Every structure is written in C-alpha cells, then in structure tokens.
C-alpha cells in the first residue's frame, strides 16, 4: 500500500517532470485556442515552445525559491514583526535606514 522511502525519492523527479510536461500541453492548448483568434499577429505555439514559455514564466515570476510570493521567509518575518514591541520596531527601522543609506564617494 505505501511505497518505501527509496522508491518515493526515485518516483518524485519523474512525477515533477511529468507534471511540467502535462501543464506545458495545457498551456499550448489554451494559447492556441485563445490568443491567435483574439490578438492579431500572434501565431500558434508548438508543444516545446509552450513548455519553454511555462519554464520562463516560472523563472521570471517566482524564481527558484520555494513557497512562491508568500514564501517561508516572508511568513517568518511577518510573525516576528507582529511579536515586536513598538520600541523594537523603531530600532529595527532605524537600523535598516542606516544600512540602506547611499554612500557618497
């Protein structure tokens, strides 16, 4: 019923690649069904162009870090900010202002 750990680790990369290829196919279908008819001058995509577009959009819009726009670091910072007293917040802001000052030559 359950897979041993070793088999899971072998299966996960194949599942990720399969998922990306499947989503690339969906991107191709949606692009070819909508954009050429709505926007003049836009041609249909091939399958590999759609996969490339999907990978490019992943890189441009969310980078390689996990968690997307609300990643684990941001959630940790928000919790830390909520637990700070008003004095600690003022000190924190002053410290960042010092760090971010432009240095004149």
C-alpha positions as CSV (number, residue, x, y, z in Angstrom):
1,X,0.0,0.0,0.0
2,X,2.7,2.5,0.9
3,X,5.9,3.0,-1.1
4,X,9.3,2.5,0.7
5,X,11.3,5.8,1.1
6,X,13.8,4.9,-1.6
7,X,11.1,4.3,-4.2
8,X,9.5,7.6,-3.3
9,X,12.7,9.5,-3.9
10,X,13.1,7.8,-7.3
11,X,9.5,8.5,-8.3
12,X,9.3,12.2,-7.3
13,X,11.6,13.6,-10.0
14,X,9.7,11.7,-12.7
15,X,6.4,12.9,-11.3
16,X,7.7,16.5,-11.4
17,X,8.9,16.2,-15.0
18,X,5.6,14.6,-16.0
19,X,3.6,17.3,-14.3
20,X,5.6,20.1,-16.1
21,X,5.1,18.3,-19.5
22,X,1.4,17.9,-18.8
23,X,1.0,21.6,-17.8
24,X,3.0,22.5,-20.9
25,X,0.5,20.7,-23.1
26,X,-2.4,22.6,-21.3
27,X,-0.6,25.9,-21.9
28,X,-0.2,25.0,-25.6
29,X,-3.9,24.2,-26.0
30,X,-5.0,27.3,-24.2
31,X,-2.6,29.6,-26.1
32,X,-3.6,28.1,-29.5
33,X,-7.3,28.2,-28.7
34,X,-7.4,31.8,-27.5
35,X,-4.5,34.1,-28.5
36,X,-4.3,33.7,-32.3
37,X,-8.0,34.5,-32.5
38,X,-8.0,37.4,-30.1
39,X,-4.7,39.1,-30.9
40,X,-3.6,39.8,-34.4
41,X,-0.1,38.8,-35.3
42,X,0.2,36.0,-32.7
43,X,0.9,32.6,-34.1
44,X,0.2,29.2,-32.6
45,X,2.8,27.6,-30.3
46,X,4.4,24.2,-30.7
47,X,4.5,21.9,-27.7
48,X,8.1,22.6,-26.8
49,X,7.6,26.4,-27.2
50,X,4.7,26.1,-24.7
51,X,6.9,24.1,-22.2
52,X,9.7,26.7,-22.7
53,X,7.2,29.5,-22.0
54,X,6.0,27.8,-18.9
55,X,9.6,27.4,-17.6
56,X,10.4,31.0,-18.5
57,X,7.3,32.3,-16.7
58,X,8.3,30.3,-13.6
59,X,11.8,31.8,-13.6
60,X,10.6,35.3,-14.2
61,X,7.6,35.5,-11.8
62,X,8.6,33.2,-8.9
63,X,12.3,32.4,-9.2
64,X,13.7,29.2,-7.8
65,X,12.9,29.6,-4.2
66,X,10.1,27.5,-2.7
67,X,6.8,28.9,-1.5
68,X,6.1,31.4,-4.2
69,X,5.3,35.0,-3.4
70,X,4.3,34.1,0.2
71,X,7.4,32.0,0.8
72,X,8.5,30.7,4.2
73,X,10.9,33.7,4.8
74,X,8.1,36.3,4.5
75,X,5.8,34.4,6.8
76,X,8.6,34.2,9.4
77,X,9.2,37.9,9.1
78,X,5.6,38.8,9.5
79,X,5.3,36.7,12.6
80,X,8.5,38.3,14.0
81,X,7.2,41.8,13.2
82,X,3.8,41.1,15.0
83,X,5.7,40.0,18.1
84,X,7.9,43.1,18.3
85,X,7.2,45.9,20.7
86,X,6.8,49.5,19.3
87,X,10.3,50.3,20.6
88,X,11.8,47.3,18.8
89,X,10.1,48.3,15.6
90,X,11.5,51.8,15.8
91,X,15.0,50.4,16.4
92,X,14.6,47.9,13.5
93,X,13.5,50.7,11.1
94,X,16.4,52.9,12.2
95,X,18.9,50.1,11.7
96,X,17.6,49.4,8.2
97,X,17.7,53.1,7.3
98,X,21.4,53.1,8.3
99,X,22.1,50.0,6.2
100,X,20.3,51.5,3.2
101,X,21.9,54.9,3.1
102,X,23.7,55.6,-0.1
103,X,27.4,56.1,0.5
104,X,28.8,59.2,-1.2
105,X,32.3,59.0,-2.6
